[in-house]
């Protein structure tokens, strides 16, 4: 049994399920149907059981549908719009990382170049990186083709292997839009100098190792003398999770050791994030939750640190090798992994406490 979401209009769930089961309409219609059913309170698993649309497929077409809606009124030709209305949800899904303004230009570029979804993934990443620049590099323009060409130009300059370098140069020349971009890439055909990029800095990652690393927060009852009513009104503290987070009505606190980097922070805040969601160089299967501390006062760019930035209304952690045009919202000062406890009941037994 499903429960409609609060304030949502009633949905004809049976008709929508039938539409999905028979695959009536195009993928945009299916995305709208899946999103409507989910907003009506139906879980992705129930939708899967009733239609055959797997949860991961539902998520992809819903996100792709949101990208599609954001480009309908953009600078996209009718031919390109018709193409992506009929097919290409996997390509539009890759464009979710771009801003609304950049998506329409990217869609037209992808259509003109005849790119598939595997290629679009790299194109979208290149466009996103390019968008953080305060101004285009010398010789390049704001055109998506130049943005992609710049990415391949950068990669080619880092390669000493001539075959791989030539492949990247060819890709750069394929996508280059302006004569300046083409000239910059063509110069690499005679300039074989290898330019080393700035190494990506390590995340400031620490793990609690001992009991003394993990402080314990105790609620305050005030200063003596204290009335019985005030004493009894102090709420019971129930720390949550591996970091001992303490919550009140609209606020939570988390205890952290008094490390120097924490004590010198002027406006420190914390949040939890899965370890495998951090911006690491390689894919990680580690799923433990870590604690990220950010100093919101530190908003001046340096090339050896990670920063919080806004990404279309969502926070994201990023490293920039050059000063970005996007405002910095704070510097990541430390990331804490919880202490490994093989047996959590171990610390609860009185006989385990040292005499």
Rosetta blueprint (number, residue, H / E / L):
1 X L
2 X L
3 X L
4 X L
5 X L
6 X L
7 X L
8 X L
9 X L
10 X L
11 X L
12 X L
13 X H
14 X H
15 X H
16 X H
17 X H
18 X H
19 X H
20 X H
21 X H
22 X H
23 X L
24 X L
25 X L
26 X L
27 X H
28 X H
29 X H
30 X H
31 X H
32 X H
33 X H
34 X H
35 X H
36 X H
37 X H
38 X H
39 X H
40 X L
41 X L
42 X L
43 X L
44 X H
45 X H
46 X H
47 X H
48 X H
49 X H
50 X H
51 X H
52 X L
53 X L
54 X L
55 X H
56 X H
57 X H
58 X H
59 X H
60 X H
61 X H
62 X H
63 X H
64 X H
65 X H
66 X H
67 X H
68 X H
69 X H
70 X H
71 X H
72 X L
73 X L
74 X L
75 X L
76 X L
77 X L
78 X H
79 X H
80 X H
81 X H
82 X H
83 X H
84 X H
85 X H
86 X H
87 X L
88 X L
89 X H
90 X H
91 X H
92 X H
93 X H
94 X H
95 X H
96 X H
97 X H
98 X L
99 X L
100 X H
101 X H
102 X H
103 X H
104 X H
105 X H
106 X H
107 X H
108 X H
109 X H
110 X H
111 X H
112 X H
113 X H
114 X L
115 X L
116 X L
117 X H
118 X H
119 X H
120 X H
121 X H
122 X H
123 X H
124 X H
125 X H
126 X H
127 X H
128 X H
129 X H
130 X H
131 X H
132 X L
133 X E
134 X L
135 X L
136 X L
137 X L
138 X L
139 X L
140 X L
141 X L
142 X L
143 X L
144 X H
145 X H
146 X H
147 X H
148 X H
149 X H
150 X H
151 X H
152 X H
153 X H
154 X H
155 X H
156 X H
157 X H
158 X L
159 X L
160 X L
161 X L
162 X H
163 X H
164 X H
165 X H
166 X H
167 X H
168 X H
169 X H
170 X H
171 X H
172 X H
173 X H
174 X H
175 X H
176 X L
177 X L
178 X L
179 X H
180 X H
181 X H
182 X H
183 X H
184 X H
185 X H
186 X H
187 X H
188 X H
189 X H
190 X L
191 X L
192 X L
193 X L
194 X L
195 X L
196 X L
197 X L
198 X L
199 X L
200 X L
201 X L
202 X L
203 X L
204 X L
205 X E
206 X E
207 X E
208 X L
209 X L
210 X L
211 X H
212 X H
213 X H
214 X L
215 X L
216 X L
217 X L
218 X L
219 X L
220 X L
221 X L
222 X L
223 X L
224 X L
225 X L
226 X L
227 X L
228 X H
229 X H
230 X H
231 X H
232 X H
233 X H
234 X L
235 X L
236 X L
237 X L
238 X L
239 X L
240 X E
241 X L
242 X L
243 X L
244 X L
245 X E
246 X E
247 X E
248 X L
249 X L
250 X L
251 X L
252 X E
253 X E
254 X E
255 X L
256 X L
257 X L
258 X L
259 X L
260 X H
261 X H
262 X H
263 X H
264 X L
265 X L
266 X L
267 X L
268 X E
269 X E
270 X E
271 X E
272 X E
273 X E
274 X E
275 X H
276 X H
277 X H
278 X L
279 X L
280 X L
281 X L
282 X L
283 X L
284 X L
285 X L
286 X L
287 X L
288 X L
289 X E
290 X E
291 X E
292 X E
293 X E
294 X E
295 X E
296 X L
297 X L
298 X L
299 X L
300 X L
301 X L
302 X L
303 X L
304 X L
305 X L
306 X E
307 X E
308 X E
309 X E
310 X E
311 X E
312 X L
313 X L
314 X E
315 X E
316 X E
317 X E
318 X E
319 X E
320 X L
321 X L
322 X L
323 X L
324 X E
325 X L
326 X L
327 X L
328 X L
329 X L
330 X E
331 X E
332 X E
333 X E
334 X E
335 X E
336 X E
337 X E
338 X L
339 X L
340 X L
341 X L
342 X L
343 X L
344 X H
345 X H
346 X H
347 X H
348 X H
349 X L
350 X H
351 X H
352 X H
353 X L
354 X L
355 X L
